[in-house]
Amino acid sequence: MSPFYTQAARDPAPEPTREPAAEPGTAYSTADGAPEATATPAPDPLAPGLPEVPAEDAVTGADALRAELTEQSVTAGSIIEQLDAIGITMDETRISLWSVAVVALVIVGIILAARIATRLANNLLRRFTRLSPSQSVLGEKIVAIAVWAFAFFVGVDLLGIDLTALAVFSGAFGLAIGFGLQRTFGNLIAGIILLMDRSIKPGDVIVVADTSGKETFGQIRRIGVRAVSIITRDEKEYLIPNENLMINQVENWSYSSRQVRIQVPVGVSYNADIELAEKLMMEAAKACKRVLDRPPPSVWMTGYGESSVDFIIHCWIVDPEDGVGNIRSEVLKNLWHLLKEHEIEIPFPQRDLNLRDTDEFRQLLAALSQRVERSEH
């Protein structure tokens, strides 16, 4: 046996070189064996035999709060798990009883914090600024809008709300808001416009009409988001929408000046001294404390009435919110005493009857005379 054969028999045959097992999604080139990467398709969550993708919670802040409370207390964690187990899943969004409770608590907290912040901001605005009543109200409205907008975004950030979860209801909800709050937003904008142009402001005296159409004057107490509050002398409070005051005619007694002229009609006898009567009317008007000296009162003769010579006393006041009827009453009372003192007659309606001599009238007189004679006997 040759040495070559003997050595070959002793040494075992070398094992063939094995290629590494191909991984899913990897192919090898036939030229040099180098791997060539190919894209692996993503697993289909709806394909049978594959695990389903869990639905995401619409409020991620609730998950963070649940994790914190679970670490603090095992009992609280078990209660939260029970609450979280109760819920519904819409598409890829899950809403549980725990997430609803967290949203309710955060909303209540945000509302309380926004109200407190609004009050504090309004107090600071009044204390450290010197604004007119209309500018103060406008500033308070702007502050309130800014605070509530900030509170809304803070609440969304705290809850970690995924706003895409509301995409199903966004169309119907936006349509409902558009129809339901259209007048509310219109009144809000109208109130801001009224405050900016200062056509009306808190403290102004304007003329309002009640349900029966009777007009009376009232003082503006406040300008709200929806309506203007007006208080009358008989303590009736009217709530008039802002739009009505902006598009309709408004009689404002204190728009550019607070001076208001009051007219008091008076009649004296045809036998009276007109010059003396006018002098007494001036004295009666000047005797009122609320009547201004500048401009002074004046007396106008308006015409010849059926029973009297008619005059009007004009007097000016600067505080119409305190009433105008009491001024008329005081002027007339003062004039009553002055006219009585100077023996000037205050006339009242009188009628003269003219009877024609006819046969029927004679028969009537005869019948009356016979009745009188019978009564005497």
Secondary structure, DSSP 8 states (H G I E B T S, - for coil): --HHHHHHHHS------------TTEEE-TTT--EEE-------TTSTTS-----EESBHHHHHHHHHHHHH-HHHHHHHHHHHHSEEEETTEEEEHHHHHHHHHHHHHHHHHHHHHHHHHHHHHHHH----HHHHHHHHHHHHHHHHHHHHHHHHHHHTB-GGGGHHHHHHHHHHHHHHSHHHHHHHHHHHHHHHHTSS-TT-EEEEE-TTS-EEEEEEEEE-SSEEEEEETTS-EEEEEHHHHHHS---BTTSS---EEEEEEEEE-TTS-HHHHHHHHHHHHHTSTTS-SSS--EEEEEEE-SSSEEEEEEEEES-GGG-SHHHHHHHHHHHHHHHHHTT---------------HHHHHHHHHHHHHHHHHH-
